[in-house]
């Protein structure tokens, strides 16, 4: 990573070039243009579309594509032509410009450049991104809100459990970075959704009930993830015999 700084009054501007961010951003940048290109081909194949319907579908494609839309040039069809006869092409000049900007940031700070090096300011910026991501995870995956409790002790308990869940999520993300790069905690949990703990109830001939708590066996992908993460499932619990069936089970 290369850094350079320039002062302007009480503000400091830093141009950051990061090879690691290029490797991260380039696959992300490629996905949306590819999806947009496929969607435009699908709309063009709809021969029976009217002009208004075609424009609505193009508008929806533009909204979904976001910034990737400026990488293509779309020419709508004339009124006396079929709506699906619109043309689209790749703006290679804009694509080259987007590639040149990958992994490059212009940061602005009010910190003293004599007391802080550009590298330290870049680390502060990364910490800010991580803090924003933490709030996003708390609001999204961990669902810290809404809070329906009325008593202050229950509200604090709710927040405490959410914070503990966030700590577990951060620990999981760190282990994934070391042993399964490219996999997020959300994707990991989705892969293990099919694993469940169930109670099997079997009546006996003497009127009692045999209860066996069992978790489903992991499939091949789940076994591979457990092996990479160096995790071991606990042994299956021993069976229990109930004298009378428990109505709460």
Beta strands, then each sheet from edge to edge (+ up, - down):
strand 1: 2-8
strand 2: 11-17
strand 3: 72-75
strand 4: 87-90
strand 5: 104-109
strand 6: 197-203
strand 7: 209-215
strand 8: 240-242
sheet 1: 1+ 2- 5+
sheet 2: 3+ 4-
sheet 3: 6+ 7- 8+
end
